[in-house]
């Protein structure tokens, strides 16, 4: 019977690799996800029915296991089905946190178990090296899992708008100190200097606090990077479980996500032309950014009325829409699609320019616009759309800011210098739809707004787009 | 010496880990940025495999405390797996090619 379990794990491991591979191509992505889900289901049920403990015993508490599975499935399914498309990133962060908490709990239970087995005698100290290895894994799972848990929950709260950025003075040193303290504590425990549950739970508490303080100062724009990083953390924590139980499917699944997640994190940083360290230390988008975010900078800007904007677009040959975070917040994707359809019906070519980091996550804009039935072919990536701006009559920037800031190309002193941008200033006219003149996440002023060909259209993206649609209709 | 001993005792697993790191890098290194979010979400669901550890722990649990903690662990792991795959599927549903 154990042979069947081994084969089931083998199949599941292959589906994970296959699933990830297929997820990286648009045509096969959905099938890939289902294949991985199938492998996961197989691995779960094979474990429940076929797993044998060290003495060959079956798993007990089956009723409870099924109850927990049913409970988690119902809640998870409902949450995942109900969540708005705009809130996807925080949902991913939340589920990631759950995985981290699960890994940390496994470590806690295993520690309790060890404590029970070696009752009276001090753990580690007088015991063989095999146990030190086991404790090492337990600690690794505990620390990584709980950092991932508390960090993900903070990231979730921030994206939900429930938690604000917090930058304590000398935060970097506090964080470094906490991390170092946690590691030293764990090291002393493993070395046999410290022992007993008090120190174990202190390590847990410190890790949780570190996770919170780690994410706290990082600005909203950098959240995708953080979530991706925490995602790979949880992968590593899951792999620790694999070590603990000599379980290859956990090991493979965990390490795969750990390495793939790291690469994804680096790819996201690259898209913003920043290093991971720079994101984590968070010198923009965090406190420094918000402190001067009300600064309106120099120069004067022109406003445009809805009707003038409508006329400008209606009689254009080619309009390019640049969607940004503001579109996602205002949930304006449907009305944006409506504007596009009306303009197209009137003979205007309309395209969307998608910056790699527009919105809250790479690909976020694509998901949102696809949800409102925007044709896949209309979504053009940055490298492909940039040469087209020369021939574009009107660029409509909807709630985007930093990704169209020319300072990234021209001003070496700018914090976003070097970040690839959408070169909208090459178009004949630019209409910028914004709530106010406030700076974007990077907390810096945008020269584009003061250029002679730029017109500002203030207001909530959804309201303004609705008015624009009506104006275009009435023309 | 202890470290060398440890390495040679677990050489299979160490090989596996190193290979998997490369596989993970290789698998997603050519992903278009359009798919970054769904891919992250899919990977998120896959690390829900940690639930297997929770099930094993729960199946061997004795005493109320480990039973309760194990129960919570299985629920959280299930949330990660089910929620992760369903959210990913919902995102990818949007990418259907329209005619």
Boltz contact constraints between the chains, C-beta under 6 A:
constraints:
  - contact:
      token1: [A, 16]
      token2: [B, 46]
      max_distance: 6.0
  - contact:
      token1: [A, 20]
      token2: [B, 27]
      max_distance: 6.0
  - contact:
      token1: [A, 21]
      token2: [B, 27]
      max_distance: 6.0
  - contact:
      token1: [A, 23]
      token2: [B, 39]
      max_distance: 6.0
  - contact:
      token1: [A, 23]
      token2: [B, 42]
      max_distance: 6.0
  - contact:
      token1: [A, 24]
      token2: [B, 28]
      max_distance: 6.0
  - contact:
      token1: [A, 24]
      token2: [B, 31]
      max_distance: 6.0
  - contact:
      token1: [A, 26]
      token2: [B, 95]
      max_distance: 6.0
  - contact:
      token1: [A, 29]
      token2: [B, 92]
      max_distance: 6.0
  - contact:
      token1: [A, 30]
      token2: [B, 92]
      max_distance: 6.0
  - contact:
      token1: [A, 33]
      token2: [B, 42]
      max_distance: 6.0
  - contact:
      token1: [A, 33]
      token2: [B, 88]
      max_distance: 6.0
  - contact:
      token1: [A, 33]
      token2: [B, 89]
      max_distance: 6.0
  - contact:
      token1: [A, 36]
      token2: [B, 46]
      max_distance: 6.0
  - contact:
      token1: [A, 37]
      token2: [B, 85]
      max_distance: 6.0
  - contact:
      token1: [A, 40]
      token2: [B, 81]
      max_distance: 6.0
  - contact:
      token1: [A, 47]
      token2: [B, 52]
      max_distance: 6.0
  - contact:
      token1: [A, 47]
      token2: [B, 55]
      max_distance: 6.0
  - contact:
      token1: [A, 53]
      token2: [B, 60]
      max_distance: 6.0
  - contact:
      token1: [A, 59]
      token2: [B, 59]
      max_distance: 6.0
  - contact:
      token1: [A, 60]
      token2: [B, 59]
      max_distance: 6.0
  - contact:
      token1: [A, 61]
      token2: [B, 58]
      max_distance: 6.0
  - contact:
      token1: [A, 61]
      token2: [B, 59]
      max_distance: 6.0
  - contact:
      token1: [A, 64]
      token2: [B, 71]
      max_distance: 6.0
  - contact:
      token1: [A, 65]
      token2: [B, 55]
      max_distance: 6.0
  - contact:
      token1: [A, 65]
      token2: [B, 58]
      max_distance: 6.0
  - contact:
      token1: [A, 68]
      token2: [B, 71]
      max_distance: 6.0
  - contact:
      token1: [A, 68]
      token2: [B, 74]
      max_distance: 6.0
  - contact:
      token1: [A, 68]
      token2: [B, 75]
      max_distance: 6.0
  - contact:
      token1: [A, 69]
      token2: [B, 78]
      max_distance: 6.0
  - contact:
      token1: [A, 71]
      token2: [B, 75]
      max_distance: 6.0
  - contact:
      token1: [A, 72]
      token2: [B, 75]
      max_distance: 6.0
  - contact:
      token1: [A, 72]
      token2: [B, 78]
      max_distance: 6.0
  - contact:
      token1: [A, 72]
      token2: [B, 79]
      max_distance: 6.0
  - contact:
      token1: [A, 73]
      token2: [B, 78]
      max_distance: 6.0
  - contact:
      token1: [A, 73]
      token2: [B, 82]
      max_distance: 6.0
  - contact:
      token1: [A, 76]
      token2: [B, 79]
      max_distance: 6.0
  - contact:
      token1: [A, 76]
      token2: [B, 82]
      max_distance: 6.0
  - contact:
      token1: [A, 76]
      token2: [B, 83]
      max_distance: 6.0
  - contact:
      token1: [A, 77]
      token2: [B, 82]
      max_distance: 6.0
  - contact:
      token1: [A, 77]
      token2: [B, 86]
      max_distance: 6.0
  - contact:
      token1: [A, 79]
      token2: [B, 83]
      max_distance: 6.0
  - contact:
      token1: [A, 80]
      token2: [B, 83]
      max_distance: 6.0
  - contact:
      token1: [A, 80]
      token2: [B, 86]
      max_distance: 6.0
  - contact:
      token1: [A, 80]
      token2: [B, 87]
      max_distance: 6.0
  - contact:
      token1: [A, 91]
      token2: [B, 87]
      max_distance: 6.0
  - contact:
      token1: [A, 92]
      token2: [B, 41]
      max_distance: 6.0
  - contact:
      token1: [A, 92]
      token2: [B, 44]
      max_distance: 6.0
  - contact:
      token1: [A, 95]
      token2: [B, 44]
      max_distance: 6.0
  - contact:
      token1: [A, 95]
      token2: [B, 80]
      max_distance: 6.0
  - contact:
      token1: [A, 95]
      token2: [B, 83]
      max_distance: 6.0
  - contact:
      token1: [A, 95]
      token2: [B, 84]
      max_distance: 6.0
  - contact:
      token1: [A, 96]
      token2: [B, 44]
      max_distance: 6.0
  - contact:
      token1: [A, 98]
      token2: [B, 76]
      max_distance: 6.0
  - contact:
      token1: [A, 98]
      token2: [B, 79]
      max_distance: 6.0
  - contact:
      token1: [A, 98]
      token2: [B, 80]
      max_distance: 6.0
  - contact:
      token1: [A, 99]
      token2: [B, 47]
      max_distance: 6.0
  - contact:
      token1: [A, 99]
      token2: [B, 48]
      max_distance: 6.0
  - contact:
      token1: [A, 99]
      token2: [B, 50]
      max_distance: 6.0
  - contact:
      token1: [A, 99]
      token2: [B, 80]
      max_distance: 6.0
  - contact:
      token1: [A, 101]
      token2: [B, 76]
      max_distance: 6.0
  - contact:
      token1: [A, 102]
      token2: [B, 50]
      max_distance: 6.0
  - contact:
      token1: [A, 102]
      token2: [B, 54]
      max_distance: 6.0
  - contact:
      token1: [A, 102]
      token2: [B, 73]
      max_distance: 6.0
  - contact:
      token1: [A, 102]
      token2: [B, 76]
      max_distance: 6.0
  - contact:
      token1: [A, 102]
      token2: [B, 77]
      max_distance: 6.0
  - contact:
      token1: [A, 103]
      token2: [B, 50]
      max_distance: 6.0
  - contact:
      token1: [A, 105]
      token2: [B, 69]
      max_distance: 6.0
  - contact:
      token1: [A, 105]
      token2: [B, 73]
      max_distance: 6.0
  - contact:
      token1: [A, 106]
      token2: [B, 53]
      max_distance: 6.0
  - contact:
      token1: [A, 106]
      token2: [B, 54]
      max_distance: 6.0
  - contact:
      token1: [A, 106]
      token2: [B, 57]
      max_distance: 6.0
  - contact:
      token1: [A, 106]
      token2: [B, 73]
      max_distance: 6.0
  - contact:
      token1: [A, 109]
      token2: [B, 57]
      max_distance: 6.0
  - contact:
      token1: [A, 109]
      token2: [B, 66]
      max_distance: 6.0
  - contact:
      token1: [A, 109]
      token2: [B, 69]
      max_distance: 6.0
  - contact:
      token1: [A, 112]
      token2: [B, 66]
      max_distance: 6.0
  - contact:
      token1: [A, 129]
      token2: [B, 2]
      max_distance: 6.0
  - contact:
      token1: [A, 228]
      token2: [B, 40]
      max_distance: 6.0
  - contact:
      token1: [A, 231]
      token2: [B, 40]
      max_distance: 6.0
  - contact:
      token1: [A, 231]
      token2: [B, 44]
      max_distance: 6.0
  - contact:
      token1: [A, 234]
      token2: [B, 47]
      max_distance: 6.0
  - contact:
      token1: [A, 235]
      token2: [B, 47]
      max_distance: 6.0
  - contact:
      token1: [A, 238]
      token2: [B, 47]
      max_distance: 6.0
  - contact:
      token1: [A, 238]
      token2: [B, 49]
      max_distance: 6.0
  - contact:
      token1: [A, 238]
      token2: [B, 50]
      max_distance: 6.0
  - contact:
      token1: [A, 241]
      token2: [B, 50]
      max_distance: 6.0
  - contact:
      token1: [A, 241]
      token2: [B, 53]
      max_distance: 6.0
  - contact:
      token1: [A, 245]
      token2: [B, 56]
      max_distance: 6.0
  - contact:
      token1: [A, 250]
      token2: [B, 49]
      max_distance: 6.0
  - contact:
      token1: [A, 250]
      token2: [B, 52]
      max_distance: 6.0
  - contact:
      token1: [A, 252]
      token2: [B, 20]
      max_distance: 6.0
  - contact:
      token1: [A, 253]
      token2: [B, 46]
      max_distance: 6.0
  - contact:
      token1: [A, 253]
      token2: [B, 49]
      max_distance: 6.0
  - contact:
      token1: [A, 254]
      token2: [B, 47]
      max_distance: 6.0
  - contact:
      token1: [A, 255]
      token2: [B, 17]
      max_distance: 6.0
  - contact:
      token1: [A, 255]
      token2: [B, 20]
      max_distance: 6.0
  - contact:
      token1: [A, 256]
      token2: [B, 20]
      max_distance: 6.0
  - contact:
      token1: [A, 256]
      token2: [B, 24]
      max_distance: 6.0
  - contact:
      token1: [A, 257]
      token2: [B, 43]
      max_distance: 6.0
  - contact:
      token1: [A, 257]
      token2: [B, 46]
      max_distance: 6.0
  - contact:
      token1: [A, 257]
      token2: [B, 47]
      max_distance: 6.0
  - contact:
      token1: [A, 259]
      token2: [B, 21]
      max_distance: 6.0
  - contact:
      token1: [A, 259]
      token2: [B, 24]
      max_distance: 6.0
  - contact:
      token1: [A, 259]
      token2: [B, 25]
      max_distance: 6.0
  - contact:
      token1: [A, 260]
      token2: [B, 24]
      max_distance: 6.0
  - contact:
      token1: [A, 260]
      token2: [B, 28]
      max_distance: 6.0
  - contact:
      token1: [A, 260]
      token2: [B, 43]
      max_distance: 6.0
  - contact:
      token1: [A, 261]
      token2: [B, 43]
      max_distance: 6.0
  - contact:
      token1: [A, 263]
      token2: [B, 25]
      max_distance: 6.0
  - contact:
      token1: [A, 263]
      token2: [B, 28]
      max_distance: 6.0
  - contact:
      token1: [A, 264]
      token2: [B, 40]
      max_distance: 6.0
  - contact:
      token1: [A, 356]
      token2: [B, 33]
      max_distance: 6.0
  - contact:
      token1: [A, 361]
      token2: [B, 37]
      max_distance: 6.0
  - contact:
      token1: [A, 362]
      token2: [B, 33]
      max_distance: 6.0
  - contact:
      token1: [A, 362]
      token2: [B, 36]
      max_distance: 6.0
  - contact:
      token1: [A, 363]
      token2: [B, 33]
      max_distance: 6.0
  - contact:
      token1: [A, 363]
      token2: [B, 34]
      max_distance: 6.0
  - contact:
      token1: [A, 363]
      token2: [B, 35]
      max_distance: 6.0
  - contact:
      token1: [A, 363]
      token2: [B, 36]
      max_distance: 6.0
  - contact:
      token1: [A, 363]
      token2: [B, 37]
      max_distance: 6.0
  - contact:
      token1: [A, 364]
      token2: [B, 37]
      max_distance: 6.0
  - contact:
      token1: [A, 366]
      token2: [B, 34]
      max_distance: 6.0
  - contact:
      token1: [A, 367]
      token2: [B, 91]
      max_distance: 6.0
  - contact:
      token1: [A, 367]
      token2: [B, 94]
      max_distance: 6.0
  - contact:
      token1: [A, 370]
      token2: [B, 94]
      max_distance: 6.0
  - contact:
      token1: [A, 370]
      token2: [B, 95]
      max_distance: 6.0
  - contact:
      token1: [A, 371]
      token2: [B, 94]
      max_distance: 6.0
